[in-house]
């Protein structure tokens, strides 16, 4: 009997591929824009910022501090705890805005109004004044505490990262570091831009394999 080649009908597979593509196009939600842009200093450190288990504190050149945390379930627990403790009276929509939103940089007493606005309205209202870090009203410590509590006891992988602008005044950085020190948090990570290691240094030899 003559042997015939096998014919594979790819119609069904193409249909599935386009269905998956359509699903991801319609269901994907892009990460919201951050309310502040910073230009970080450069370093030769090649360690990458992790995607999860991070408490990120962004500081712009004017010294405004913004808080962000990954994981929507964690963010929901954090904002619900703040809502209960400080009696903010947040609506379900305002809680959802925090859970799915970007960094937050305002006083706790203004949090309800802050979360009820969109990005353009927040800029016009001047509520993006940053989280207070001074000794009279250091709410940064509160965000650290509630951010820790939202982890559910999983502190082994948690990292505290500070992403400060290259022109941030040093006294503001010192206030932030002193706050972490009071919370007995000694290990911090500074977010920087990567630059090439200087020639002749151990870091350069290790990166380019020139060490003899």
MIGU-434209 format. One record per residue (C-alpha): residue number from 1; residue in three letters; x, y, z. Coordinates in pm, 1 decimal. Example, Ala and Ser with C-alpha at 12.3 -4.5 7.8 and 13.67 -1.06 7.14 Angstrom:
SITE	1	ALA	1230.0	-450.0	780.0
SITE	2	SER	1367.0	-106.0	714.0
! end
This chain:
SITE	1	UNK	0.0	0.0	0.0
SITE	2	UNK	136.3	344.4	-85.1
SITE	3	UNK	208.9	561.4	222.7
SITE	4	UNK	52.2	906.6	236.8
SITE	5	UNK	179.5	1204.5	439.2
SITE	6	UNK	-20.2	1306.7	747.1
SITE	7	UNK	-219.5	1628.4	715.4
SITE	8	UNK	-252.6	1831.4	1035.5
SITE	9	UNK	-539.2	2079.8	1043.5
SITE	10	UNK	-408.2	2396.9	1217.3
SITE	11	UNK	-739.3	2583.6	1207.0
SITE	12	UNK	-833.5	2501.9	1566.8
SITE	13	UNK	-489.8	2598.3	1700.6
SITE	14	UNK	-500.3	2934.7	1520.6
SITE	15	UNK	-844.0	3002.4	1664.9
SITE	16	UNK	-718.9	2930.7	2017.4
SITE	17	UNK	-413.4	3152.9	1967.1
SITE	18	UNK	-624.3	3448.7	1855.1
SITE	19	UNK	-872.2	3393.8	2138.5
SITE	20	UNK	-588.3	3403.0	2392.8
SITE	21	UNK	-440.6	3713.1	2229.4
SITE	22	UNK	-778.7	3888.6	2238.6
SITE	23	UNK	-829.4	3790.8	2602.5
SITE	24	UNK	-495.7	3934.3	2714.8
SITE	25	UNK	-549.5	4252.9	2513.8
SITE	26	UNK	-885.7	4313.9	2678.3
SITE	27	UNK	-804.7	4191.9	3029.5
SITE	28	UNK	-457.8	4340.0	3080.1
SITE	29	UNK	-444.3	4651.5	3295.9
SITE	30	UNK	-128.1	4857.8	3267.5
SITE	31	UNK	51.4	4975.5	3577.7
SITE	32	UNK	-59.8	5330.8	3666.1
SITE	33	UNK	186.0	5616.0	3620.1
SITE	34	UNK	378.8	5719.4	3928.7
SITE	35	UNK	285.4	6063.9	4064.4
SITE	36	UNK	650.6	6168.9	4083.2
SITE	37	UNK	958.8	6119.7	3865.1
SITE	38	UNK	1306.1	6092.4	4015.3
SITE	39	UNK	1656.1	6079.8	3868.5
SITE	40	UNK	1847.8	5837.2	4085.5
SITE	41	UNK	2224.9	5857.2	4140.5
SITE	42	UNK	2454.6	5612.1	3962.0
SITE	43	UNK	2645.9	5318.6	4104.2
SITE	44	UNK	2815.7	5000.1	3985.9
SITE	45	UNK	2587.6	4774.1	4189.6
SITE	46	UNK	2427.4	4515.3	3958.5
SITE	47	UNK	2168.4	4382.3	4206.8
SITE	48	UNK	1819.8	4411.6	4055.6
SITE	49	UNK	1519.1	4550.4	4240.3
SITE	50	UNK	1286.6	4254.1	4313.7
SITE	51	UNK	931.6	4249.8	4178.4
SITE	52	UNK	770.4	4132.9	4502.0
SITE	53	UNK	802.9	4159.3	4880.9
SITE	54	UNK	916.4	4522.0	4863.3
SITE	55	UNK	828.0	4835.9	5055.8
SITE	56	UNK	936.8	5119.0	4825.4
SITE	57	UNK	983.0	5477.3	4944.1
SITE	58	UNK	1032.0	5727.1	4662.2
SITE	59	UNK	1178.7	6071.1	4743.0
SITE	60	UNK	1177.6	6349.4	4484.0
SITE	61	UNK	1420.7	6641.8	4458.9
SITE	62	UNK	1191.6	6856.5	4677.9
SITE	63	UNK	1198.8	6598.9	4957.9
SITE	64	UNK	846.0	6466.5	4909.2
SITE	65	UNK	811.6	6103.9	5022.0
SITE	66	UNK	581.5	5854.0	4847.7
SITE	67	UNK	497.3	5501.1	4961.9
SITE	68	UNK	432.9	5196.1	4745.6
SITE	69	UNK	395.8	4823.5	4806.7
SITE	70	UNK	343.5	4524.6	4577.5
SITE	71	UNK	59.6	4274.4	4595.3
SITE	72	UNK	-305.2	4378.5	4579.0
SITE	73	UNK	-415.3	4154.7	4872.8
SITE	74	UNK	-143.3	4313.9	5088.8
SITE	75	UNK	-236.5	4664.1	4977.4
SITE	76	UNK	-599.4	4593.4	5059.0
SITE	77	UNK	-514.7	4477.9	5410.3
SITE	78	UNK	-295.2	4784.6	5465.4
SITE	79	UNK	-559.9	5037.3	5359.9
SITE	80	UNK	-834.7	4856.9	5552.4
SITE	81	UNK	-620.2	4862.0	5867.8
SITE	82	UNK	-550.9	5233.9	5822.4
SITE	83	UNK	-919.2	5297.5	5757.7
SITE	84	UNK	-1016.8	5120.4	6080.1
SITE	85	UNK	-743.0	5266.3	6299.4
SITE	86	UNK	-777.6	5628.5	6188.1
SITE	87	UNK	-1154.6	5618.6	6115.6
SITE	88	UNK	-1107.8	5753.8	5764.0
SITE	89	UNK	-1450.1	5646.2	5638.8
SITE	90	UNK	-1318.7	5519.7	5304.7
SITE	91	UNK	-1569.7	5392.5	5050.9
SITE	92	UNK	-1524.2	5068.1	4857.2
SITE	93	UNK	-1426.2	5268.7	4549.8
SITE	94	UNK	-1160.4	5464.7	4740.9
SITE	95	UNK	-1018.1	5143.4	4885.2
SITE	96	UNK	-1005.5	4995.1	4534.9
SITE	97	UNK	-829.2	5308.7	4408.1
SITE	98	UNK	-553.8	5249.9	4663.1
SITE	99	UNK	-531.3	4876.6	4592.6
SITE	100	UNK	-492.5	4923.7	4216.4
SITE	101	UNK	-319.1	5261.8	4223.6
SITE	102	UNK	36.1	5386.8	4226.7
SITE	103	UNK	245.2	5541.7	4504.0
SITE	104	UNK	75.6	5747.7	4775.1
SITE	105	UNK	223.4	6069.5	4910.6
SITE	106	UNK	-10.8	6263.2	5137.3
SITE	107	UNK	-102.3	6303.0	5503.0
SITE	108	UNK	-326.9	6034.7	5649.7
SITE	109	UNK	-595.8	6290.8	5735.0
SITE	110	UNK	-619.6	6379.1	5363.5
SITE	111	UNK	-615.7	6018.8	5243.8
SITE	112	UNK	-991.1	5994.9	5178.6
SITE	113	UNK	-993.0	6306.8	4961.1
SITE	114	UNK	-668.1	6197.0	4793.4
SITE	115	UNK	-809.0	5855.6	4694.6
SITE	116	UNK	-1131.9	6004.5	4562.3
SITE	117	UNK	-941.5	6203.6	4296.5
SITE	118	UNK	-769.8	6113.2	3972.5
SITE	119	UNK	-407.7	6205.3	3900.8
SITE	120	UNK	-487.4	6540.4	3740.0
SITE	121	UNK	-715.6	6644.5	4026.3
SITE	122	UNK	-452.3	6553.0	4284.7
SITE	123	UNK	-193.4	6774.9	4120.4
SITE	124	UNK	-432.9	7069.3	4110.9
SITE	125	UNK	-537.9	7017.6	4474.2
SITE	126	UNK	-176.6	7020.9	4598.5
SITE	127	UNK	-241.5	6709.9	4807.8
SITE	128	UNK	76.0	6542.8	4674.0
SITE	129	UNK	278.5	6707.1	4949.3
SITE	130	UNK	444.0	6380.9	5050.8
SITE	131	UNK	427.8	6172.9	5366.1
SITE	132	UNK	538.4	6378.6	5669.4
SITE	133	UNK	875.0	6272.7	5813.7
SITE	134	UNK	947.3	6549.8	6065.2
SITE	135	UNK	966.1	6484.7	6437.8
SITE	136	UNK	637.0	6665.0	6506.0
SITE	137	UNK	438.0	6450.4	6264.3
SITE	138	UNK	633.1	6150.3	6142.5
SITE	139	UNK	371.8	5949.6	5953.7
SITE	140	UNK	643.8	5762.7	5765.2
SITE	141	UNK	679.8	5537.2	6069.5
SITE	142	UNK	307.7	5458.4	6049.4
SITE	143	UNK	333.8	5349.9	5686.7
SITE	144	UNK	630.9	5128.9	5773.5
SITE	145	UNK	441.4	4964.6	6059.7
SITE	146	UNK	124.3	4900.2	5860.1
SITE	147	UNK	325.9	4787.8	5558.5
SITE	148	UNK	496.1	4529.8	5779.3
SITE	149	UNK	163.6	4418.1	5927.9
SITE	150	UNK	19.3	4365.7	5579.7
SITE	151	UNK	287.1	4104.1	5504.0
SITE	152	UNK	111.2	3848.7	5724.5
SITE	153	UNK	423.9	3767.3	5924.5
SITE	154	UNK	634.6	3689.9	5616.3
SITE	155	UNK	937.1	3912.1	5680.6
SITE	156	UNK	1210.3	3676.5	5559.0
SITE	157	UNK	1204.3	3809.1	5200.1
SITE	158	UNK	1079.8	4162.5	5270.2
SITE	159	UNK	1308.5	4439.0	5143.4
SITE	160	UNK	1297.0	4810.4	5228.6
SITE	161	UNK	1400.2	5018.9	4928.8
SITE	162	UNK	1463.4	5394.5	4909.3
SITE	163	UNK	1449.0	5549.0	4563.3
SITE	164	UNK	1571.5	5905.0	4607.5
SITE	165	UNK	1642.7	6172.1	4350.4
SITE	166	UNK	2003.1	6274.1	4293.2
SITE	167	UNK	1916.1	6626.4	4414.5
SITE	168	UNK	1722.1	6528.2	4726.8
SITE	169	UNK	1845.5	6734.1	5025.3
SITE	170	UNK	2051.1	6523.7	5263.0
SITE	171	UNK	1855.6	6631.9	5577.3
SITE	172	UNK	1544.8	6467.5	5425.4
SITE	173	UNK	1734.1	6142.2	5366.2
SITE	174	UNK	1862.8	6158.7	5724.1
SITE	175	UNK	1506.1	6195.5	5854.9
SITE	176	UNK	1404.5	5884.3	5663.0
SITE	177	UNK	1704.3	5683.7	5783.0
SITE	178	UNK	1642.8	5793.4	6142.6
SITE	179	UNK	1282.7	5672.9	6114.1
SITE	180	UNK	1396.6	5327.6	6003.4
SITE	181	UNK	1650.8	5324.3	6283.4
SITE	182	UNK	1378.4	5396.0	6540.0
SITE	183	UNK	1182.8	5102.0	6397.1
SITE	184	UNK	1495.0	4887.2	6447.9
SITE	185	UNK	1531.6	4832.0	6073.1
SITE	186	UNK	1900.8	4836.5	5989.6
SITE	187	UNK	1914.1	4681.2	5642.1
SITE	188	UNK	1801.3	4912.3	5359.7
SITE	189	UNK	1841.6	4909.0	4982.6
SITE	190	UNK	1912.7	5225.3	4782.8
SITE	191	UNK	1784.3	5224.7	4424.1
SITE	192	UNK	2040.8	5361.2	4174.0
SITE	193	UNK	2118.8	5370.5	3802.0
SITE	194	UNK	2381.5	5131.0	3673.8
SITE	195	UNK	2709.6	5274.0	3549.6
SITE	196	UNK	3025.7	5105.7	3424.7
SITE	197	UNK	3280.7	5017.1	3689.0
SITE	198	UNK	3604.2	5220.2	3665.1
SITE	199	UNK	3889.7	5043.2	3489.9
SITE	200	UNK	4153.5	4901.9	3719.9
SITE	201	UNK	3910.6	4829.5	4001.1
SITE	202	UNK	3814.3	4487.6	4133.7
SITE	203	UNK	3455.5	4541.7	4020.4
SITE	204	UNK	3571.7	4605.6	3661.4
SITE	205	UNK	3794.2	4297.0	3662.6
SITE	206	UNK	3509.1	4082.4	3792.5
SITE	207	UNK	3258.2	4219.1	3538.6
SITE	208	UNK	3484.0	4181.1	3233.9
SITE	209	UNK	3695.4	3886.6	3341.7
SITE	210	UNK	4023.1	4075.1	3308.1
SITE	211	UNK	4160.3	3973.7	3647.1
SITE	212	UNK	4477.8	3770.6	3610.1
! end
